[in-house]
Amino acid sequence: MKLPLFFLSCLTLLSAYAQTPPPESLVFEYGEEVYKLNEVYFHAPPPQDSKESQEWIKIAKDETGELYSEEDSTLAWKAVRQNPVAYVSGATPYTSAFFTIECDNGGQMQEKKIYAYAKSPDGYHLPTRQLQKQTDGSYYYPKTAATKAFTKEKVDYFESYKLQWFIAFSESGPWQEIAVSDNYLYVTWKAPLINQNIPMDDKNIYSEGGYFRVHHSSINFACKYAKGKKNADPIVDRIFDYFKETKCQDLAGDELTYWGNKEDSYCTILEKFFAGNDGTCGTWEVYMNEMIRIQGIPASYIAIRPSPTNFSYNDITSYTYYIETLHPGYKAYIYHYTTPNGNTIFPNNFFVKNWDYDKFIFLENVSSVYAPSAIFAKGGEEEGKRGQNNPDPISIFNDHAFVVYKAKNLLGNENVIYYDPSYGLKVNPLLSSATQKDYEDEALDLVKGMVFYLVPNNPSGQPIKAMAFILKTNTKNVQDNEIKFSEFTYPY
């Protein structure tokens, strides 16, 4: 009777194992057939003062917000890479692992001592430890600190954090390499300014007032682009490098667009942003702010809105006459509202360059006299300021949002920088803070407009129609006070 080759191999190894120390040739010849690395885990460093470790970062899945991590551990490798791992700079990574012996042959080897260690090409080695036999028959390399910590206040990024695993029957060897594990690993500058324990409701909207999580794409690019940086200002500037070419992709390589779906772009919920690969200015502002806050750096945002405009009685009379003359049988109703002090206010918008204002007059059906914001120009919009992966996003808005960051200029004074990730735009004068005029010169044309509704004299069964007229456009090097810049900080 012939025994299977694998069984003969196991018997040969068991016979050889009785020798002390085992012959190196037999270890190398049969080791990979017998010993298997099954799983590698990373762990939170031990907490100080009985508090939750501030050096351990729990990463969320892009499209769901669910955490990859358990409370203090992450399965990082299981035959192939599994889940990403993240620490704060200055932390020492902790690792454990599980092994199996494929032909333990009735437990004949469980009385023998087995040792393991791991080598890191980046110097984060794991020292020799005796493996612990588990009730399920596996062998456990206990949670162990690496031989060095990550550099304090330095961003690091490991697309492939590798550990080369070795096993021996004695602490002195000889050693057999049996596997190499690898996983994503990120090191942030400081502890994220994000509440990592915010629960989520069924609609994926954070229930405790937070827009932010440590999404995988966010921490990946926040660390990849800022790798090696040790100060806040260059970290933020390098994060912006991800946005400035307006060709952003997520971790899966899918393009992320700005108003790519012009009628259904999601707003500030990043899970919907990653699921749909598309967002508004608010989405992009939150995305960049999340990346900055992941590095432990505070930033705020600017919301721009056109100020309400008062038109004179002569303006109203003349435009009403003009519209009714063009459209006999229709009565012009001008959309407006009245303030508590009695001022009549007409709506206006701002426009992102470029436009042909001679072509802007348009006529369009609308569903309600209460929906002027649903009216978009058809004739005058030209391909202008490129947005993220979109050469021609929507260019008419009644508000806009972008990131504002307070850096230090060359003289050591506070310097306000505007980062607009939607357009890959940075506004940063050399020796002074960015101003509203600086931003308007780069990105905006302010347009004050009036919206008219043309109602037939016999409106039964007739659609309501609307018309807009351009009264004024902005000029370069002049701040237009019809735009209101308001800065907001996040309360968490």
C-alpha positions in Angstrom: 0.0 0.0 0.0 1.4 3.4 -1.0 0.9 6.3 1.4 0.0 9.8 0.0 3.0 12.0 -0.6 1.8 14.7 1.8 1.3 12.1 4.6 4.8 10.8 4.1 6.1 14.4 4.2 4.4 14.9 7.6 5.8 11.6 9.0 9.3 12.6 7.8 9.1 15.9 9.5 7.8 14.4 12.8 10.7 12.0 12.8 13.2 14.7 12.1 11.6 16.9 14.8 12.9 14.6 17.6 16.4 15.9 16.8 17.6 19.0 18.7 18.0 21.4 17.0 16.1 20.3 13.9 18.2 20.0 10.7 17.9 23.2 8.8 17.5 21.4 5.5 14.3 19.6 6.7 12.8 22.8 8.1 13.2 24.6 4.8 12.1 21.6 2.7 8.8 21.0 4.5 8.0 24.1 6.5 5.7 25.7 4.1 3.6 22.6 3.7 3.0 22.2 7.4 2.8 25.7 8.9 0.2 28.3 7.8 -0.2 31.9 8.7 -4.0 32.3 8.9 -4.8 35.8 10.3 -3.0 39.0 11.3 -4.6 41.5 13.7 -3.6 45.0 14.7 -4.6 46.4 18.1 -5.0 49.6 19.9 -2.1 50.6 22.2 -2.9 50.1 25.8 -4.9 53.0 27.1 -3.5 55.4 29.7 -5.3 56.3 32.8 -8.0 53.8 32.1 -9.3 55.9 29.1 -9.9 54.8 25.6 -6.7 54.9 23.6 -6.3 58.2 21.7 -3.7 56.6 19.3 -6.1 54.1 17.7 -8.2 55.2 14.7 -11.3 53.4 13.6 -11.8 53.6 9.8 -15.3 53.6 8.2 -16.3 52.1 4.9 -16.9 54.7 2.3 -20.4 53.8 1.1 -22.0 52.7 4.4 -20.1 54.4 7.2 -19.8 51.0 9.0 -16.5 50.5 10.8 -13.8 48.1 9.6 -12.5 47.9 13.1 -13.7 46.3 16.3 -13.4 48.5 19.3 -9.7 47.9 19.8 -8.6 45.6 17.0 -8.7 45.1 13.2 -8.4 42.0 11.1 -5.8 43.2 8.6 -4.8 40.1 6.8 -6.3 36.7 6.1 -4.5 35.0 3.2 -4.9 38.4 1.4 -5.2 41.9 2.8 -8.5 42.5 4.5 -9.1 45.8 6.4 -7.1 49.0 6.7 -5.4 50.0 10.0 -4.6 53.5 11.4 -2.7 55.0 14.3 -1.8 58.5 15.5 1.8 59.4 15.2 4.0 58.6 18.2 2.0 55.4 18.7 3.6 51.9 18.8 1.7 49.4 16.6 0.5 46.2 18.3 0.1 43.0 16.4 -1.1 39.4 16.9 -1.4 36.4 14.6 -2.9 33.0 14.3 -1.2 29.9 12.8 -2.2 26.4 12.0 -0.2 23.2 11.6 -1.8 21.3 8.7 -0.6 17.8 9.7 -0.5 17.9 13.5 -1.1 14.1 13.4 -3.2 13.6 16.4 -1.5 16.2 18.6 1.9 14.7 18.6 3.4 18.2 18.1 1.4 20.1 20.7 3.8 19.3 23.5 6.6 21.0 21.5 7.4 24.6 21.8 7.0 26.7 18.6 8.2 30.2 18.2 7.5 33.0 15.8 8.7 36.5 14.9 8.2 39.0 12.1 10.5 41.3 10.2 9.4 44.6 8.7 11.2 46.3 5.8 10.3 49.6 7.5 11.9 48.6 10.8 8.7 47.8 12.8 9.8 44.3 13.7 7.9 41.9 16.0 10.1 40.1 18.6 10.3 36.4 19.1 7.3 35.0 21.1 6.3 31.4 22.0 3.0 30.5 20.2 0.1 29.6 22.4 -2.0 26.5 21.5 -5.7 27.4 21.3 -8.7 25.1 22.0 -9.5 25.1 18.2 -6.1 23.7 17.4 -4.6 27.0 16.1 -1.5 28.6 17.5 -1.6 32.2 18.7 1.2 34.8 18.5 0.0 37.1 21.4 -0.6 40.8 21.0 2.9 42.3 20.9 4.4 45.8 20.5 6.6 46.5 17.5 10.2 47.2 18.2 9.8 50.9 17.5 7.0 53.6 17.5 5.9 55.8 14.6 7.7 59.1 14.5 5.9 61.7 16.6 4.0 64.4 14.7 4.9 63.0 11.3 2.3 61.8 8.7 3.0 58.4 7.3 1.4 56.2 4.6 1.9 52.5 3.9 0.1 51.2 0.8 1.6 47.9 1.7 2.7 47.5 5.4 4.5 44.2 5.2 5.4 41.7 7.9 7.7 38.7 7.0 6.8 35.9 9.3 9.2 33.2 10.6 8.7 30.0 12.7 11.2 27.9 14.6 11.2 25.1 17.1 13.6 26.9 19.4 14.2 30.6 20.3 17.6 30.4 18.6 16.3 28.9 15.3 16.9 27.8 12.7 14.0 29.9 11.3 11.6 29.2 8.4 9.9 32.0 6.6 6.3 30.9 6.0 4.4 33.9 4.8 4.3 37.7 4.2 1.3 39.6 5.3 0.5 43.1 4.0 -2.2 45.7 4.6 -3.0 49.4 4.3 -1.7 51.3 7.3 -2.0 55.1 8.0 -0.4 57.3 10.5 -2.0 60.7 11.1 -0.2 63.9 12.4 -2.4 64.2 15.5 -5.5 62.6 16.9 -8.5 63.2 14.5 -10.8 66.0 15.4 -13.7 63.6 14.8 -16.0 61.9 17.2 -15.4 58.3 16.1 -18.2 57.0 18.2 -21.1 58.9 16.6 -23.9 56.4 15.9 -25.8 56.5 12.6 -29.5 56.1 12.0 -31.1 54.0 9.3 -30.8 56.8 6.7 -27.0 57.0 7.1 -27.4 60.5 8.6 -25.3 61.1 11.7 -27.6 61.4 14.7 -25.4 63.5 16.9 -24.6 66.5 14.8 -21.6 65.3 12.9 -20.8 65.3 9.3 -17.5 63.5 9.7 -16.2 60.0 10.0 -12.8 58.6 9.2 -13.8 57.3 5.8 -11.3 55.0 4.1 -10.8 57.2 1.0 -10.5 60.3 3.2 -7.7 58.9 5.4 -6.0 57.2 2.5 -5.5 60.4 0.5 -5.0 62.6 3.6 -2.0 60.5 4.5 -0.8 59.6 1.0 -0.5 63.2 -0.1 0.9 64.5 3.2 3.3 61.6 3.8 6.4 62.8 5.6 5.0 66.2 6.6 5.5 67.4 10.1 3.6 70.7 10.4 0.0 71.7 9.9 0.4 74.2 7.1 2.3 72.0 4.6 -0.1 69.1 5.5 -3.1 71.1 4.5 -1.4 72.3 1.4 -0.4 68.8 0.3 -4.0 67.5 1.0 -5.2 70.2 -1.4 -2.8 68.7 -4.1 -5.3 65.9 -4.3 -8.0 68.3 -5.4 -6.2 70.9 -7.5 -6.1 69.0 -10.8 -9.9 68.5 -10.6 -9.4 64.8 -11.3 -10.2 63.2 -8.0 -10.8 59.5 -7.7 -11.9 57.4 -4.7 -9.8 54.5 -3.4 -11.4 52.1 -5.9 -10.3 54.3 -8.8 -13.8 55.7 -9.6 -14.0 59.3 -10.7 -15.7 61.7 -8.2 -17.6 64.5 -9.9 -18.8 67.9 -9.1 -22.4 68.3 -10.2 -21.9 65.5 -12.7 -25.6 64.5 -12.2 -27.0 68.0 -12.6 -30.4 67.1 -11.1 -29.5 64.7 -8.4 -26.1 65.6 -6.9 -26.0 64.6 -3.2 -25.2 67.1 -0.5 -23.1 66.7 2.6 -23.6 63.0 3.5 -20.3 61.5 2.4 -21.7 57.9 2.2 -24.1 59.0 -0.5 -21.2 60.9 -2.2 -19.0 57.8 -2.4 -22.0 55.6 -3.4 -23.0 57.9 -6.2 -19.5 59.3 -7.0 -21.0 62.8 -7.3 -21.6 65.8 -5.1 -22.3 69.5 -4.7 -20.0 72.2 -3.4 -21.2 71.3 0.1 -20.2 67.7 -0.4 -16.7 68.7 -1.6 -16.2 71.2 1.2 -17.1 68.5 3.8 -14.8 65.9 2.0 -11.8 68.2 2.2 -12.6 69.3 5.7 -12.9 65.7 6.8 -9.4 65.0 5.4 -7.9 68.0 7.3 -9.6 67.1 10.5 -8.4 63.5 10.2 -4.9 64.9 10.6 -6.0 66.7 13.8 -6.1 70.1 12.2 -9.0 72.6 12.6 -10.5 74.3 9.6 -13.8 76.0 8.9 -15.8 76.9 5.8 -17.2 79.9 4.0 -20.7 80.0 2.7 -21.4 82.6 0.0 -24.9 83.9 -0.7 -26.0 86.9 -2.8 -27.4 89.7 -0.6 -31.1 90.6 -1.2 -31.4 93.4 -3.7 -33.8 96.3 -3.8 -35.0 97.4 -7.3 -36.5 100.8 -7.9 -40.1 101.3 -8.8 -39.0 102.5 -12.2 -37.1 99.2 -12.8 -40.1 97.2 -11.9 -42.4 99.2 -14.1 -40.2 99.2 -17.1 -39.4 95.5 -17.1 -43.1 94.6 -16.5 -44.0 96.7 -19.5 -41.3 95.1 -21.6 -42.4 91.5 -20.8 -46.1 92.2 -21.3 -45.3 93.8 -24.6 -43.3 90.8 -25.8 -46.1 88.4 -24.7 -49.5 89.8 -25.5 -52.3 88.3 -23.4 -50.0 87.5 -20.5 -49.8 89.4 -17.2 -46.3 89.7 -15.6 -46.0 88.7 -12.0 -42.6 89.5 -10.5 -41.4 87.1 -7.8 -40.5 89.0 -4.7 -41.0 89.1 -0.9 -41.3 91.9 1.6 -39.1 92.3 4.7 -40.5 93.2 8.1 -39.4 96.8 7.6 -41.4 97.0 4.4 -38.6 96.6 1.8 -39.5 94.7 -1.4 -36.8 92.1 -2.1 -36.2 90.4 -5.5 -34.1 87.3 -5.9 -30.7 87.2 -7.4 -27.9 84.7 -8.0 -24.2 84.5 -8.7 -22.7 82.8 -11.7 -19.4 81.0 -12.2 -17.5 82.1 -15.3 -18.0 81.9 -18.2 -21.3 83.3 -19.6 -22.5 85.0 -22.7 -24.9 87.5 -21.1 -26.3 88.6 -24.5 -27.9 85.2 -24.8 -29.2 84.9 -21.3 -32.8 86.0 -21.7 -34.9 82.9 -21.7 -38.4 81.5 -21.3 -39.2 78.3 -19.6 -42.1 76.4 -18.0 -41.9 76.0 -14.3 -44.1 74.1 -11.9 -44.7 76.7 -9.2 -44.4 80.4 -8.6 -42.6 79.5 -5.4 -39.7 77.7 -7.2 -37.5 80.4 -8.7 -34.4 78.5 -7.8 -35.4 75.7 -10.2 -34.9 78.0 -13.2 -31.7 77.5 -15.0 -30.4 79.4 -18.0 -30.3 77.6 -21.3 -28.8 80.0 -23.8 -26.0 81.9 -22.1 -24.0 79.3 -20.2 -20.7 78.5 -21.8 -18.1 75.9 -20.9 -16.1 77.8 -18.2 -14.6 77.0 -14.9 -13.9 73.2 -14.7 -15.1 71.3 -11.7 -14.0 67.9 -10.4 -14.1 65.5 -13.4 -16.6 67.8 -15.1 -15.6 70.4 -17.7 -19.0 72.1 -17.5 -20.8 71.8 -14.2 -23.8 73.9 -13.3 -22.9 77.6 -13.2 -25.8 79.3 -11.5 -26.2 79.2 -7.7 -27.8 81.0 -4.9 -25.1 79.8 -2.5 -21.6 78.1 -2.6 -19.3 76.6 0.1 -15.5 76.1 0.3 -12.8 75.6 3.0 -11.1 78.4 4.9 -7.9 77.7 6.7 -5.8 80.0 8.8 -2.1 79.4 8.1 1.1 81.4 8.8 2.6 83.6 6.1 6.2 84.4 5.4 6.2 87.1 8.1 4.8 84.7 10.7 1.4 86.4 10.8 -1.9 84.6 10.4 -2.8 84.2 6.8 -6.3 83.2 5.6 -6.3 80.8 2.7 -9.4 79.8 0.7 -9.4 76.3 -0.7 -12.3 75.5 -3.0 -12.1 71.7 -3.7 -15.1 71.8 -6.1 -13.0 73.8 -8.7 -9.5 72.9 -7.5 -9.0 76.6 -6.6 -6.6 78.0 -4.1 -6.7 81.7 -3.2 -3.6 82.6 -1.2 -1.9 86.0 -1.6 1.8 85.8 -0.8 2.0 88.2 2.2 -1.7 88.9 3.0 -4.8 87.0 3.8 -7.2 86.1 1.0 -10.1 88.4 0.7 -13.6 88.3 -0.8 -12.3 90.4 -3.8 -9.5 87.8 -4.3 -12.0 85.0 -4.5 -14.4 86.9 -6.8 -11.5 87.6 -9.2 -10.7 83.9 -9.4 -14.1 82.3 -9.6 -17.3 84.3 -9.6 -19.4 86.7 -11.6 -22.1 88.2 -9.6 -25.4 88.6 -11.5 -28.3 90.5 -10.0 -31.5 89.2 -11.7 -35.2 89.4 -11.5 -37.6 86.5 -12.0 -40.9 87.2 -13.7 -43.9 84.9 -14.0 -46.1 85.3 -17.0 -49.7 84.3 -16.2 -52.2 84.1 -19.0 -55.3 86.4 -18.6 -57.3 83.1 -18.7 -54.9 80.8 -16.7 -57.2 77.8 -16.8 -55.1 74.8 -17.9 -52.2 77.0 -18.9 -48.6 76.5 -17.7 -46.9 79.1 -15.6 -43.9 80.6 -17.4 -40.9 82.4 -16.1 -38.3 84.8 -17.5 -35.1 86.2 -16.0 -33.2 89.3 -17.0 -29.6 90.2 -16.2 -29.2 93.7 -14.7 -25.6 93.7 -13.7 -22.4 91.7 -13.9 -19.3 91.8 -11.7 -16.0 93.3 -12.8 -12.5 92.2 -11.9 -10.6 93.8 -9.0 -13.8 95.2 -7.5 -15.4 93.5 -4.5 -19.1 93.2 -5.1 -21.0 93.9 -1.9 -24.0 92.1 -3.2 -22.2 88.8 -2.3 -22.1 88.0 1.4 -19.3 85.9 2.7 -20.1 84.1 6.0 -17.6 82.0 7.9 -18.8 79.0 9.9 -16.9 76.6 12.3 -18.0 73.1 13.0 -19.2 72.6 16.7 -17.5 69.2 17.1 
